[in-house]
Amino acid sequence: MGKYDKNQFAVIGLGQFGTALALKLSELGKDVLVIDKNEHKVNEISSKVTHAIVADAEDENVMRSVGISNFDVVCVCIATDMEANILITLMSKEMGVPYVVSKASSERHKHVLEKIGADMVVFPEDNMGKKLASQLINPFITDVTDVSETYKIVELQSPKSWVGLPLSKLDLRTKFGMSVIVIKRKGVAINPDAETIISEDDYIVIGGDNHAIEKLAKKLV
């Protein structure tokens, strides 16, 4: 998934990791379907995502009824029930989902998921450690999301050197090979254009490959 052009996401399993992932994707303007057997968890998030369904994703009929094959990315965020995790991952691939991300609980679990076709396997605790490291190294970085092994989305609090400048002046695409996805201003997400001027309290969501992100982070230190 070398290019972040995916818009339809399904998140299966609303534990802490799945809930945070679904909310972040929705915040970034993506269409998000969530599925969980726990009605309370589904109700808590239903107003913040595109669709929320109380159902058992292990049921093939459920997966077909929601049109799972129409989604660009399916994120299987169940790890405690390894059998369910593996079954849902396998069904998603067999039904034609182009990119399936699965949460693993161990190296052995990861190996099995890779064998059955998972496109990306994550260990949330490991990812959280990497995210914290990035934030500690660069104070401007407020959030990091690994989209793939080579591509990240970062959220930056607007650096002082950027305030008052239009995006065209910053020219991030030419200088760093990255794109501004959205700007969060006073709690509202706006789709910026080249003439959007950076404000002091803006949070800027940027996508780029690992090299581009590292290059930018070093520049801002």
N, C-alpha and C positions, 0 to 999 in steps of 0.2 A: 504494500500500500504506500507507494512512494510519493503520492500526491494526495493532499487532503481535500478531495472533492466529493466526499461521501456526505449524504444528507439524511438517509433513512437508517435509523439505528433501533435495534431491539435489545433491551437489557433484561435478562432472565435471572431472577433472584435478587431480592431487595434486602440483603444484609447491609452492613455499613458500607462495604466497598461498592456494591451494585447501586445503592441509593445515591452515593456521592457521584458516581460515574454518570448516572442518568440525569441528575440535576445539573452537572457541569455541561453535558452535551446539550441539554435544553437551553441552558444559559447562553451557549454559543450559537443559538439559533437553529439547532438541528431538530428534525422530527424524531421523537423518541417514543417508542412503545415499551412499556414495562409489564412484565408478567411475574406473578408470585402467587403461591397458594394461600398466603396470609392476607386475609381481607383488610385487617387493620393497617398493615404496611402499604398496601395498594391505595387505600383511601387517603393515607397521609400524604402521598405524593401525586395523587391524581390531578390536582389542579395545577401542577407545575410541569407536567409533561404532556405530550400530544395525546397519547392513549394509555390507559392503565387497566389491566385485566386481571381478575382473580381467576386463576386456572392452574392446572398441573401441566407444565410444559413437557413432562415425560410422555404425555398422551399425544400420539401422532396426529389424531384428529384435531386436537387443539392447535398444533403447529400449522396444520394445513388451513384451518379455519381463519387464522390470523394472517394468512398469506406470507409466512415467514420467508419464502423464497424471493419475495419482492424487496426485501431489505438489503441495503448495501453491506451492513455489518451487523452481526449478532454477537452479543457479549454474554457468555455463560458465566454468571458470577456466583455459582454454587460450588463450594469446595468441600464442605463438611460431608456431603452425601456424594461420594466419589462415583457411585454407580449412576446416579441421576445426572451428574455432570458429564460423564462420558457418553451416556445415551443421548442427551440433548445436543451435545457437540456433534456426534455422529449423524443424528437426524438432520441437523442444520446443514451439514455438508452434503448429505445425500439428497436433500431437497433443493440444492442448488444455490445456497447462500455463498456469495463470492468471498467473503472474509469473515472468519469466525475467531473470536478472541475468547479464550477459556482461562478461568482462574484455577490454578493448581495449588494443592496443599503439600506436595512433596516432589522431590526429583523423580521418583518412580511414577507418580501421577502425571507429571509433565511429560515424561517419556511416552506414556500411553496416549496422551492427548495428541502429541505430535505424530504418533504412528497412525492415528485414525483421521488425521487431516486438519487438525487445528492450525490455523494460519499464524496465530500468536498465542503464546502461553505466558501468563503473568503470575508473579508472586507479589501480591499487594504490599506486604510488609517490606520486601526488598525495594519496590518502587517508591514507597514512602521514605525509605532511608536515602535514596538517591535524590528525591525531591527536597528533603531537608538539607542535604549537602549543598545543593544548588542555591537554595535560599540563604544559607549561611555564608556562602562564598560571595554572593552578590546581593546586597541589601535591596536593590531595585526589584528583584524577582520575587513576586508574591505567590506564584503558583507555577507548577510544571506538570504537563501531561504528556506521557509517552504514547504517541499514536502508533508508532511501530518502532522497530529496533533502530531505525535511522532518522526518524522524524519526530519532532516535538512541537507542542504548543506551549508557549510561555506567556504568563501575564506579568506585565511590568507596571510598577507605579511610575508615572511620567518623570524621567530624569530632568533635573533643573535645566540642563543644556538643551532640552527639547522644547521647553515651555515657550509658547509664543510663535513657534515655527509651524508652517504647514507641512503636511506629510511629503509633498513634492520636494521640499527643501531637504528633508531628512534622507530621502531617496534610499530607503532601506533595501529595496529590491536590488538595486545596482551595487550598493556598497556591501551588502551582507547576503544577498540571495534569499531574502525572506519577505513574507507578505503580512500586512496588517489585516487581521480577520474582522475584528470589531473593536470599538472603543467603549468602555463603560464610563459613563459620565453621570454623577449624582444618582447612581443606581439604575440608570437607563442605558441599555445597549444601543449604540448607534452604528450604522454602516458608514464608514468614512469614505471620502473621496480624496483626490490629490490635494484639494485646497482646504481640507479640514485642519484647523489649527489646534495644536496640543495645549491643553489647559493644565494648570498645576495639580489639580486633583483627579486627573484622568487615570484610568487603568487601561493599558493597551495590550490587547491579545494578539500575539504574533505567532505565525507558523514558519518553521524552517527546519532544514536538516541539522543533525547534531553539530556539524562543523560550523554552520552559520550561527547557531545559538551560542556556541562556545566563543566564537569570534566577537559577537555582540557583547556577551557578558564581560569579556576581558576589556573591551572598549569602555564599558560603563563603570568599571571599578575605579 
